[in-house]
């Protein structure tokens, strides 16, 4: 009797398996009867059968759950021991900060209720990843890696607090370190002058951010187009793929340009228009030395005052207006310096181009106009004038009484200056020249006639008129 154990409920016992049935194990407890363990008291979840799982002779440790007299039996369970063993692992996980796997049972107001090895744990939202909190309703039934901050037990009361804070912070730091490393490696491959493709990631008032993998560069509004842009989002959209040129690399900073890959407006203009071509433009500005003419969008040329007209006295600047469209000829296009030289005078006829007369030439000229104190004449296509006091040896009171448009007169050239377009002639001096020639001719033959009168006296009246 002394070798027979007297079992009691709650006692932890250990014995060898003496019989194995599909649903029941029989364990020798060295007591008045053997102990029994059913499938649902062996493990959670319960196995489907003991056959093949447990063999006779295996040692089993369990807790006495119930003792009955009729029939005499001792009912055992491994579940309490397994629970204690599992809870001990949780306590060790708290100490060692071990990462354990949990499933989400419920999405509560303040946090998640988890199942950790059969125990209920609470994970407050303050210890959950921000992205997961935003989508918390989708977490039900999902698996999460967590760390246990607390695992305490008082009687039947258990308190288990879980957290993902260190996990997601570590993941975030690792991801950041990986991005930094990837960015450094990527930056080493990028050089000033490289042409690369990227995605527009952000658009602000004066610049856009373009990403290339882990590297980002700045695309300023002034580098998007050769033309003026008021709003960047008129040309760019988030997610748009763009091809850019790296125009400056300074440390980790990349300055980008789209317009560096595009022909300038002057290059585009030069493809279509050429030297000596006649084009139209709008007068946009007047300067002391000429007129600025806009030929196309952002294309401006200079009409220098020397190219206004062949006539140096032409005051073209005085009557042309801002906003007026005028025809001009292209003298030259400098694409690199973005300069275009224009001319108006090459579109006009130069009446002086055929003028060959010189000062002192006596010529026949037609009268083209009569004014108050002069007449206008045409000299080889150029305009000339004969002033009133050069019209005759005698005083001329009314010009139109002696001359008419269409008459041809003989005159001597007094001034013929192509640089100033000045042509002045004289009829009077031709007459004076003729009189002088006559006088000199008769002076050689001067004799005193019988009356005592000489040639000088004969021409006395003519000389008086000359004076």
C-alpha positions as CSV (number, residue, x, y, z in Angstrom):
1,X,0.0,0.0,0.0
2,X,2.9,2.3,0.7
3,X,4.0,2.2,-3.0
4,X,0.6,3.2,-4.3
5,X,0.2,6.9,-5.0
6,X,-2.9,8.6,-3.8
7,X,-3.7,11.1,-6.6
8,X,-5.6,14.4,-6.2
9,X,-7.1,16.9,-8.5
10,X,-4.7,19.5,-9.7
11,X,-1.7,17.3,-9.2
12,X,1.0,17.2,-11.9
13,X,1.9,13.6,-12.6
14,X,4.1,11.8,-15.0
15,X,3.8,8.2,-16.3
16,X,4.4,5.8,-19.2
17,X,1.9,5.1,-21.8
18,X,0.6,1.5,-21.4
19,X,-2.2,1.5,-24.0
20,X,-2.9,3.5,-27.2
21,X,-6.4,3.8,-28.6
22,X,-7.6,6.1,-31.4
23,X,-9.2,8.6,-29.0
24,X,-7.6,7.7,-25.7
25,X,-4.2,7.2,-24.1
26,X,-3.8,5.1,-20.9
27,X,-0.9,6.2,-18.6
28,X,0.5,4.2,-15.7
29,X,0.4,6.5,-12.6
30,X,1.3,3.8,-10.1
31,X,-2.1,4.4,-8.6
32,X,-5.3,2.4,-8.0
33,X,-6.1,2.9,-11.7
34,X,-4.5,4.2,-14.8
35,X,-4.9,7.8,-16.1
36,X,-6.7,8.6,-19.3
37,X,-6.1,11.4,-21.7
38,X,-8.6,12.1,-24.5
39,X,-7.7,13.8,-27.8
40,X,-9.2,17.2,-26.8
41,X,-7.0,17.2,-23.6
42,X,-3.8,16.4,-25.3
43,X,-3.1,19.5,-27.4
44,X,-4.7,22.5,-29.1
45,X,-5.7,22.0,-31.7
46,X,-6.5,18.4,-30.9
47,X,-4.9,15.7,-33.0
48,X,-7.3,13.5,-35.1
49,X,-5.9,10.2,-33.6
50,X,-3.3,8.9,-31.2
51,X,-2.4,6.0,-33.5
52,X,1.0,6.8,-35.0
53,X,1.4,9.9,-32.7
54,X,2.1,8.2,-29.4
55,X,3.7,4.8,-28.7
56,X,3.5,2.5,-25.7
57,X,6.3,3.3,-23.4
58,X,6.4,7.0,-24.1
59,X,6.5,9.2,-21.1
60,X,3.6,11.7,-20.7
61,X,3.3,14.5,-18.2
62,X,-0.1,15.9,-17.4
63,X,-2.4,17.4,-14.8
64,X,-5.2,15.5,-13.0
65,X,-8.4,17.2,-14.0
66,X,-11.0,14.8,-12.4
67,X,-11.1,11.6,-10.3
68,X,-14.2,9.4,-10.2
69,X,-15.1,6.2,-8.2
70,X,-17.7,4.6,-10.3
71,X,-16.3,3.9,-12.7
72,X,-12.9,4.3,-11.1
73,X,-10.9,6.6,-13.4
74,X,-8.4,9.4,-13.4
75,X,-8.9,12.0,-16.2
76,X,-5.7,13.8,-17.2
77,X,-5.0,16.9,-19.4
78,X,-1.9,18.2,-20.9
79,X,-3.5,21.5,-21.8
80,X,-2.7,23.4,-18.5
81,X,0.9,22.4,-18.7
82,X,1.1,23.4,-22.4
83,X,-0.5,26.7,-21.5
84,X,2.0,27.3,-18.7
85,X,4.8,26.3,-21.0
86,X,3.5,28.7,-23.7
87,X,3.1,31.5,-21.2
88,X,6.6,31.0,-20.0
89,X,7.8,31.4,-23.6
90,X,5.9,34.6,-23.8
91,X,7.6,35.9,-20.6
92,X,11.0,35.0,-22.1
93,X,10.0,36.8,-25.3
94,X,9.3,39.9,-23.2
95,X,12.8,39.7,-21.6
96,X,14.6,38.8,-24.9
97,X,12.5,41.2,-27.0
98,X,11.9,38.4,-29.3
99,X,9.7,38.9,-32.4
100,X,6.6,36.6,-32.3
101,X,3.9,35.9,-34.8
102,X,0.3,36.9,-33.9
103,X,-3.0,36.9,-35.6
104,X,-5.6,39.7,-35.5
105,X,-8.8,38.6,-33.7
106,X,-10.6,41.9,-33.5
107,X,-10.2,45.6,-34.5
108,X,-11.1,47.5,-31.4
109,X,-11.6,51.3,-30.8
110,X,-8.2,51.8,-29.2
111,X,-6.2,48.9,-30.6
112,X,-6.0,45.4,-32.0
113,X,-6.9,42.2,-30.1
114,X,-4.4,39.5,-31.0
115,X,-4.0,35.8,-30.6
116,X,-0.4,35.0,-29.6
117,X,0.1,31.2,-29.1
118,X,-3.4,30.9,-27.9
119,X,-3.3,33.9,-25.6
120,X,-5.1,37.2,-26.1
121,X,-2.9,40.2,-26.4
122,X,-3.6,43.9,-26.9
123,X,-1.7,46.1,-29.3
124,X,-2.5,49.8,-29.0
125,X,-2.7,51.9,-32.2
126,X,0.1,54.1,-30.9
127,X,2.4,51.1,-31.3
128,X,1.2,50.2,-34.8
129,X,2.6,51.3,-38.1
130,X,1.0,54.5,-39.4
131,X,0.1,52.8,-42.7
132,X,-1.5,49.9,-40.9
133,X,-3.5,52.2,-38.7
134,X,-4.9,53.9,-41.8
135,X,-6.1,50.5,-43.1
136,X,-6.8,48.9,-39.7
137,X,-10.2,47.5,-40.8
138,X,-8.4,45.3,-43.3
139,X,-6.2,43.7,-40.7
140,X,-8.8,41.3,-39.2
141,X,-7.5,37.7,-39.6
142,X,-4.1,38.9,-40.8
143,X,-0.8,37.8,-39.4
144,X,1.5,40.4,-37.8
145,X,5.0,40.2,-36.4
146,X,5.0,41.8,-32.9
147,X,7.2,42.2,-29.8
148,X,5.7,41.7,-26.3
149,X,6.1,44.6,-23.9
150,X,4.4,42.8,-21.0
151,X,3.3,39.3,-20.2
152,X,2.0,38.9,-16.6
153,X,-0.3,36.5,-14.9
154,X,-2.2,36.7,-11.6
155,X,-4.3,33.7,-11.0
156,X,-6.5,33.3,-14.0
157,X,-6.0,37.0,-15.0
158,X,-3.4,37.5,-17.8
159,X,-2.1,40.7,-19.3
160,X,-0.2,40.7,-22.5
161,X,0.7,43.9,-24.3
162,X,2.2,43.8,-27.8
163,X,3.9,46.4,-29.9
164,X,5.2,46.8,-33.5
165,X,7.0,50.1,-32.7
166,X,10.6,48.8,-32.7
167,X,9.8,46.6,-35.6
168,X,8.5,49.3,-37.9
169,X,11.1,51.8,-36.7
170,X,13.8,49.4,-37.4
171,X,12.3,48.6,-40.7
172,X,12.0,52.3,-41.5
173,X,15.6,52.9,-40.5
174,X,16.8,49.9,-42.6
175,X,14.7,51.2,-45.5
176,X,16.2,54.6,-45.0
177,X,19.7,53.3,-44.9
178,X,19.1,51.3,-48.0
179,X,17.7,54.3,-49.8
180,X,20.7,56.4,-48.7
181,X,23.1,53.7,-49.9
182,X,21.2,53.3,-53.2
183,X,21.0,57.1,-53.6
184,X,24.8,57.4,-53.0
185,X,25.5,54.7,-55.5
186,X,23.1,56.2,-58.1
187,X,24.6,59.7,-57.6
188,X,28.0,58.4,-58.3
189,X,26.8,57.3,-61.7
190,X,25.3,60.6,-62.6
191,X,27.6,63.3,-64.2
192,X,27.0,66.9,-65.3
193,X,25.9,66.8,-68.9
194,X,24.1,63.4,-68.6
195,X,20.8,63.1,-70.3
196,X,18.4,60.9,-68.3
197,X,14.7,60.2,-67.9
198,X,12.8,60.7,-64.7
199,X,9.3,61.0,-63.3
200,X,7.8,64.3,-62.1
201,X,7.3,63.7,-58.4
202,X,6.3,67.2,-57.2
203,X,5.3,70.5,-58.7
204,X,5.7,73.8,-56.9
205,X,5.3,77.4,-58.0
206,X,8.8,77.9,-59.4
207,X,10.3,74.4,-59.7
208,X,9.4,70.7,-60.1
209,X,11.1,67.7,-58.5
210,X,12.1,64.9,-60.8
211,X,12.9,61.4,-59.4
212,X,15.3,58.9,-60.9
213,X,15.1,55.8,-58.8
214,X,16.4,56.9,-55.4
215,X,17.8,60.2,-56.6
216,X,15.8,63.5,-57.2
217,X,16.7,66.6,-59.0
218,X,15.4,70.2,-59.3
219,X,13.8,71.4,-62.5
220,X,13.3,75.1,-62.3
221,X,10.6,76.9,-64.2
222,X,13.2,78.8,-66.2
223,X,14.7,75.5,-67.4
224,X,11.4,73.9,-68.7
225,X,11.1,75.8,-72.0
226,X,12.8,78.5,-73.9
227,X,9.5,80.4,-73.9
228,X,8.1,82.2,-70.9
229,X,5.9,80.0,-68.6
230,X,3.5,81.4,-66.1
231,X,2.5,78.1,-64.4
232,X,4.5,74.9,-64.3
233,X,1.4,72.7,-64.2
234,X,0.4,74.1,-67.6
235,X,3.2,71.9,-69.1
236,X,4.0,69.3,-66.4
237,X,1.9,66.7,-64.5
238,X,2.6,64.5,-61.5
239,X,3.8,61.1,-62.8
240,X,4.8,62.4,-66.2
241,X,8.0,61.0,-67.6
242,X,10.4,63.7,-68.8
243,X,13.8,63.7,-70.4
244,X,16.2,66.1,-68.8
245,X,19.9,67.2,-68.9
246,X,22.0,67.5,-65.8
247,X,23.3,71.1,-66.1
248,X,24.9,71.2,-62.6
249,X,25.9,68.7,-60.0
250,X,26.9,70.0,-56.6
251,X,27.2,67.5,-53.8
252,X,23.9,65.7,-53.6
253,X,22.1,68.4,-55.5
254,X,21.2,68.1,-59.2
255,X,20.0,71.0,-61.3
256,X,18.1,69.8,-64.4
257,X,17.0,71.3,-67.7
258,X,14.5,70.3,-70.3
259,X,15.1,73.3,-72.5
260,X,18.8,72.4,-72.9
261,X,17.6,69.5,-75.0
262,X,15.4,71.6,-77.2
263,X,16.3,73.9,-80.1
264,X,16.2,77.6,-79.1
265,X,13.5,79.8,-80.6
266,X,16.3,81.4,-82.7
267,X,17.5,77.9,-83.9
268,X,13.9,77.1,-84.9
269,X,13.5,80.4,-86.6
270,X,16.8,80.0,-88.5
271,X,15.6,76.6,-89.9
272,X,12.6,78.4,-91.6
273,X,14.0,81.8,-92.4
274,X,17.2,82.9,-94.0
275,X,19.3,85.9,-94.9
276,X,17.8,88.3,-97.5
277,X,14.3,87.0,-96.8
278,X,11.6,89.6,-96.5
279,X,9.4,89.1,-93.3
280,X,6.9,91.0,-91.3
281,X,7.3,92.0,-87.6
282,X,5.7,94.1,-84.9
283,X,7.4,97.2,-83.6
284,X,7.7,96.6,-79.8
285,X,10.3,99.1,-78.7
286,X,12.1,102.3,-79.9
287,X,15.7,102.9,-78.9
288,X,18.1,105.8,-79.6
289,X,19.9,103.7,-82.2
290,X,17.0,101.8,-83.8
291,X,13.8,99.9,-83.5
292,X,13.2,96.5,-81.9
293,X,10.9,94.3,-84.1
294,X,9.3,91.1,-82.9
295,X,9.3,88.6,-85.8
296,X,7.8,85.6,-83.9
297,X,7.2,84.5,-80.3
298,X,10.3,85.4,-78.3
299,X,12.2,86.3,-81.6
300,X,13.3,89.9,-81.8
301,X,15.5,91.7,-84.3
302,X,17.1,95.1,-84.5
303,X,16.3,97.5,-87.3
304,X,19.2,99.9,-86.9
305,X,18.6,103.5,-87.7
306,X,21.2,103.3,-90.5
307,X,18.9,100.7,-92.2
308,X,15.7,102.8,-92.0
309,X,16.0,104.2,-95.5
310,X,18.5,105.1,-98.2
311,X,17.6,108.7,-97.5
312,X,19.8,109.8,-94.5
313,X,17.3,112.5,-93.8
314,X,14.3,110.1,-93.5
315,X,12.9,110.3,-90.0
316,X,11.2,106.9,-90.1
317,X,11.3,106.5,-86.3
318,X,9.1,109.5,-85.9
319,X,6.1,108.2,-87.7
320,X,6.2,104.4,-87.1
321,X,4.2,103.3,-84.1
322,X,4.6,100.7,-81.3
323,X,2.4,97.7,-82.3
324,X,2.5,98.5,-86.0
325,X,3.4,95.6,-88.4
326,X,6.1,96.5,-90.8
327,X,8.0,94.6,-93.6
328,X,11.7,94.1,-93.1
329,X,14.5,92.1,-94.7
330,X,16.8,89.8,-92.7
331,X,20.5,91.0,-93.0
332,X,21.9,88.3,-90.7
333,X,20.9,85.7,-88.0
334,X,23.4,84.9,-85.2
335,X,21.8,81.8,-83.5
336,X,24.4,81.6,-80.7
337,X,24.2,85.3,-79.7
338,X,20.5,85.3,-80.5
339,X,20.7,88.4,-82.6
340,X,18.9,89.2,-85.9
341,X,19.9,92.3,-87.9
342,X,17.1,93.8,-90.0
343,X,16.8,96.3,-92.8
344,X,14.0,98.4,-94.3
345,X,16.1,100.3,-96.8
346,X,17.0,97.2,-98.9
347,X,13.3,96.9,-99.7
348,X,13.2,100.5,-101.0
349,X,14.5,101.8,-104.3
350,X,17.7,103.9,-104.0
351,X,17.2,106.8,-106.5
352,X,20.8,107.8,-106.1
353,X,22.2,104.5,-107.2
354,X,22.5,105.7,-110.9
355,X,23.6,109.3,-110.2
356,X,26.9,110.0,-111.9
357,X,26.9,113.8,-112.1
358,X,29.4,115.8,-110.3
359,X,29.8,119.4,-109.0
360,X,30.3,121.7,-112.0
361,X,28.5,119.5,-114.5
362,X,26.0,121.4,-116.7
363,X,23.0,119.3,-117.4
364,X,19.4,119.4,-118.8
365,X,16.9,118.5,-116.1
366,X,13.1,118.3,-116.1
367,X,11.1,120.3,-113.5
368,X,9.0,118.0,-111.3
369,X,7.6,120.5,-108.9
370,X,7.3,124.2,-108.0
371,X,7.4,125.4,-104.4
372,X,7.2,128.9,-102.9
373,X,11.0,129.6,-103.0
374,X,12.4,126.9,-105.2
375,X,11.8,124.4,-108.0
376,X,12.2,120.7,-107.8
377,X,14.0,118.8,-110.6
378,X,14.9,115.2,-111.4
379,X,18.6,114.4,-111.8
380,X,19.2,110.9,-113.1
381,X,16.3,109.7,-110.9
382,X,17.3,111.7,-107.8
383,X,15.6,114.7,-106.5
384,X,17.3,118.1,-106.8
385,X,16.5,121.7,-106.0
386,X,17.1,125.1,-107.6
387,X,16.6,127.8,-105.1
388,X,14.9,131.0,-106.0
389,X,18.0,133.2,-106.1
390,X,19.6,130.6,-108.4
391,X,16.9,130.7,-111.0
392,X,17.9,133.7,-113.0
393,X,20.3,136.6,-113.4
394,X,17.3,138.8,-113.0
395,X,15.3,138.9,-109.8
396,X,12.4,136.4,-109.9
397,X,9.3,137.5,-108.0
398,X,6.9,134.7,-109.0
399,X,8.4,131.4,-109.9
400,X,5.3,129.9,-111.5
401,X,5.2,132.8,-114.0
402,X,8.6,131.8,-115.5
403,X,8.6,128.0,-114.9
404,X,6.1,125.1,-115.2
405,X,6.2,121.4,-114.2
406,X,7.4,119.4,-117.2
407,X,9.7,122.1,-118.5
408,X,13.3,121.2,-119.1
409,X,16.0,123.7,-117.9
410,X,19.8,123.8,-118.2
411,X,21.5,124.1,-114.9
412,X,24.9,123.6,-113.3
413,X,25.5,121.2,-110.4
414,X,26.5,123.1,-107.3
415,X,26.3,120.2,-104.8
416,X,26.0,116.4,-105.5
417,X,26.5,114.5,-102.2
418,X,25.3,110.9,-102.1
419,X,25.9,110.6,-98.4
420,X,23.4,113.3,-97.5
421,X,21.2,113.0,-100.6
422,X,21.9,116.7,-101.3
423,X,21.5,117.9,-105.0
424,X,21.5,121.6,-105.6
425,X,21.7,123.3,-109.0
426,X,21.8,126.7,-110.5
427,X,20.3,128.2,-113.7
428,X,21.7,131.6,-113.0
429,X,25.3,130.5,-112.9
430,X,24.9,128.8,-116.3
431,X,23.8,132.2,-117.7
432,X,26.6,134.0,-115.8
433,X,29.1,131.5,-117.3
434,X,27.7,132.1,-120.8
435,X,28.0,135.9,-120.3
436,X,31.5,135.7,-119.0
437,X,32.5,133.5,-122.0
438,X,31.0,136.1,-124.4
439,X,32.7,138.9,-122.5
440,X,36.1,137.2,-122.6
441,X,35.7,136.4,-126.2
442,X,35.1,140.0,-127.2
443,X,37.8,141.4,-124.9
444,X,40.4,139.8,-127.1
445,X,39.0,141.7,-130.0
446,X,38.5,145.0,-128.1
447,X,39.0,148.0,-130.3
448,X,38.2,151.6,-130.2
449,X,35.8,152.4,-132.9
450,X,35.6,155.8,-134.7
451,X,33.1,157.1,-132.2
452,X,35.6,156.4,-129.4
453,X,33.4,153.7,-127.8
454,X,35.1,150.5,-126.6
455,X,33.7,147.0,-126.0
456,X,33.5,147.5,-122.3
457,X,31.1,150.4,-122.8
458,X,29.0,148.2,-125.2
459,X,28.5,145.6,-122.5
460,X,28.1,148.1,-119.7
461,X,24.3,147.6,-119.4
462,X,24.7,143.8,-119.1
463,X,27.3,144.0,-116.4
464,X,25.1,146.4,-114.5
465,X,22.3,143.9,-114.6
466,X,24.6,141.2,-113.4
467,X,25.5,143.3,-110.4
